[in-house]
Amino acid sequence: MNHVIANGQNITAQLPCSIETFLIAQKLLPRSVVVEHNGEAVAPSEFSQRQLNAGDRLEIVKIVAGG
């Protein structure tokens, strides 16, 4: 087990893992968030291929639909 920094908080995760796996472990639907990985925006189509390692930084923003 290692840590990644998500939205400024240390989160324990089984690493390495994909962004998609990490999001699901955090009970987030991959299609309902926007993710920045180490300062780079990541397209949802890349979530399953992009690997997280110890010390990586994520910014995760939930998409909210409304009127």
Secondary structure, DSSP 8 states (H G I E B T S, - for coil): -EEEEETTEEEEE-SSEEHHHHHHHTT--GGGEEEEETTEEE-GGGTTT-EE-TT-EEEEEE-----
